[in-house]
Amino acid sequence: MAAPSIPRGGVTRVLPFGSRHSVHILERNRFIFRRGWMVIFSGFFEPVFFLLGIGFGLGSLIGSVPGPDGTQIPYAVFVAPALLATAAMNGAVYDTTNMFFRLRYEKAYDGMLATPMNVGDISLGEIIWALGRGALYGLGFLVVMFVFGLVPSPWGVLALPASMLIGFATAAAGLAATTFMRSWQDLDLLFVVTLPLFLFSGTFFPIDTYPEGLRIIVEISPLYRGVDLVRSLTTGHIGPNLVIDSIYLFVMGLLFLWLASRRLGRMLIK
């Protein structure tokens, strides 16, 4: 007996931003990681090591640097929120790019489209899962920051939802990038993007030290907007830049979610 055909027309009529069916992606991933949950927490330790080695180690030689409002703050207070934003980005990006195997080799999503799920549900579900992983990194590292006294402002509690916003934007970008990958070697290109973002997004020194042209490029990069958002909250510098950063990241997430859904639709619905 021939296999039932997938209702393509019903699939393509659904909005690319997903629906309540995306929760099934979360259930699937939860079952996959139920025996390897330590892998999820592995990315938490990297920013902690950077904080101890650079924030406190190198920071003892540097002393203080200008904060978001120009006042001098301890170097560890300057670096810690940037590492929090980076942890949220890395957790989200690497989790969504792990989708490459399920998409290209396991063919897991082909069977899902024979159910009421659609490409928007797949995209949204994978992004929410990656966002949750990034949020775990953010929560753990934020606790470390509070323990070491690196959050001088009560506004710092909002750094967690801010890190989730960073995770949403970068997870959507990572998922969209995965749809363009053709081989495992393409995954190496991630480092070509994430490493410069990590080093040059105002993570370890103020961007005022850059030449004017490079500074403008850095200011429009997504990680810098995330670093600026988290650092402003943890140091209590509340201003219009927070609105700009938040809108930038939210719109970026929506655009890449739409792109990822469109790309998945072309790949899976033939």
MOTA-V853092 format. One record per residue. N is the residue number from 1. PHI is phi in whole degrees, 0 to 359 (NA if undefined). OMEGA is omega as a letter, one per 30 degrees, with the letter a starting at -180 (NA if undefined). NEAR is the number of other C-alpha atoms within 8 Angstrom. Layout:
# MOTA-V853092
{{N/PHI/OMEGA/NEAR} {N/PHI/OMEGA/NEAR}}
This chain:
# MOTA-V853092
{{1/NA/a/2} {2/289/l/3} {3/292/l/4} {4/296/a/4} {5/282/l/5} {6/281/l/6} {7/289/a/7} {8/302/a/7} {9/300/l/6} {10/294/a/7} {11/293/a/12} {12/288/a/9} {13/281/a/6} {14/284/l/9} {15/299/a/7} {16/289/a/11} {17/267/l/11} {18/86/a/16} {19/213/a/7} {20/296/l/6} {21/292/a/9} {22/297/l/14} {23/297/a/8} {24/291/l/8} {25/296/l/12} {26/296/l/12} {27/297/l/8} {28/298/a/8} {29/294/l/9} {30/296/l/8} {31/292/a/7} {32/296/a/8} {33/265/a/9} {34/293/l/7} {35/257/l/5} {36/236/a/8} {37/294/l/8} {38/295/l/6} {39/298/a/7} {40/296/a/9} {41/271/a/10} {42/299/a/8} {43/289/l/12} {44/291/a/11} {45/285/a/8} {46/302/l/8} {47/295/l/13} {48/294/l/10} {49/296/l/8} {50/297/a/10} {51/296/a/13} {52/291/a/9} {53/281/a/9} {54/258/a/10} {55/300/a/14} {56/264/a/11} {57/294/l/9} {58/292/a/9} {59/297/l/13} {60/293/l/7} {61/272/a/6} {62/280/a/8} {63/91/a/8} {64/229/l/9} {65/223/l/12} {66/292/l/10} {67/274/a/10} {68/301/a/10} {69/262/l/6} {70/93/l/6} {71/284/a/7} {72/284/l/8} {73/229/l/10} {74/303/a/10} {75/300/l/13} {76/297/l/12} {77/293/l/12} {78/287/a/13} {79/281/a/13} {80/305/l/12} {81/296/l/12} {82/292/l/15} {83/291/l/12} {84/297/l/15} {85/297/l/15} {86/294/l/12} {87/298/l/14} {88/296/l/16} {89/294/a/14} {90/297/l/11} {91/300/a/15} {92/288/a/18} {93/294/a/15} {94/292/l/9} {95/289/l/11} {96/290/l/15} {97/286/l/12} {98/295/l/8} {99/295/a/10} {100/304/a/11} {101/295/a/8} {102/295/a/11} {103/278/a/10} {104/267/a/7} {105/244/a/7} {106/286/a/7} {107/56/a/9} {108/292/a/8} {109/279/l/10} {110/297/l/8} {111/291/a/8} {112/297/a/9} {113/286/l/12} {114/276/l/10} {115/254/l/7} {116/297/l/7} {117/289/l/12} {118/227/a/13} {119/298/l/13} {120/296/l/14} {121/296/l/16} {122/298/a/13} {123/298/a/14} {124/295/a/12} {125/297/l/14} {126/294/l/11} {127/291/l/14} {128/297/l/10} {129/298/l/11} {130/295/l/16} {131/297/l/14} {132/296/l/9} {133/294/l/12} {134/296/l/17} {135/294/l/13} {136/297/l/9} {137/299/a/15} {138/297/a/15} {139/296/a/9} {140/298/a/9} {141/288/l/12} {142/296/l/11} {143/298/l/8} {144/300/l/9} {145/298/l/11} {146/295/a/9} {147/298/a/7} {148/273/l/6} {149/70/a/7} {150/258/l/10} {151/237/a/11} {152/287/a/9} {153/243/l/9} {154/296/l/8} {155/297/a/10} {156/298/l/13} {157/295/l/7} {158/280/l/8} {159/294/l/12} {160/292/l/11} {161/299/l/7} {162/295/l/12} {163/293/l/16} {164/292/l/14} {165/294/l/11} {166/298/l/14} {167/298/l/17} {168/297/a/16} {169/296/a/15} {170/282/l/13} {171/294/l/17} {172/298/l/15} {173/294/l/12} {174/295/l/13} {175/294/l/17} {176/297/l/14} {177/297/a/10} {178/298/a/11} {179/291/l/10} {180/266/a/6} {181/282/a/10} {182/243/a/5} {183/210/l/6} {184/298/a/7} {185/298/l/6} {186/295/l/9} {187/296/l/9} {188/296/l/8} {189/293/l/8} {190/302/a/8} {191/292/l/7} {192/295/a/8} {193/263/a/8} {194/289/a/9} {195/294/l/8} {196/299/l/9} {197/300/a/11} {198/297/a/10} {199/279/a/9} {200/243/a/10} {201/261/a/14} {202/74/a/11} {203/288/a/12} {204/248/l/9} {205/202/a/8} {206/298/a/9} {207/285/l/10} {208/296/l/6} {209/282/l/6} {210/281/l/7} {211/298/a/7} {212/304/a/6} {213/298/l/6} {214/292/a/8} {215/297/l/11} {216/296/l/8} {217/298/a/8} {218/297/a/11} {219/294/l/9} {220/262/l/8} {221/277/a/10} {222/295/a/9} {223/292/l/13} {224/298/l/13} {225/299/l/13} {226/291/l/14} {227/298/l/15} {228/298/l/12} {229/295/a/13} {230/292/a/16} {231/295/l/12} {232/295/l/12} {233/290/a/14} {234/290/l/16} {235/263/l/14} {236/80/l/11} {237/268/a/9} {238/262/a/8} {239/201/a/6} {240/296/l/6} {241/298/l/8} {242/294/l/11} {243/294/l/8} {244/298/l/8} {245/299/a/12} {246/294/l/11} {247/297/l/8} {248/304/a/10} {249/291/a/15} {250/293/l/11} {251/295/l/9} {252/300/l/9} {253/298/l/14} {254/296/a/10} {255/296/a/8} {256/286/l/13} {257/297/l/16} {258/298/a/10} {259/295/a/9} {260/297/l/14} {261/295/l/14} {262/298/a/9} {263/294/l/10} {264/297/l/11} {265/300/l/10} {266/291/a/8} {267/279/a/7} {268/261/a/8} {269/256/a/7} {270/245/NA/4}}
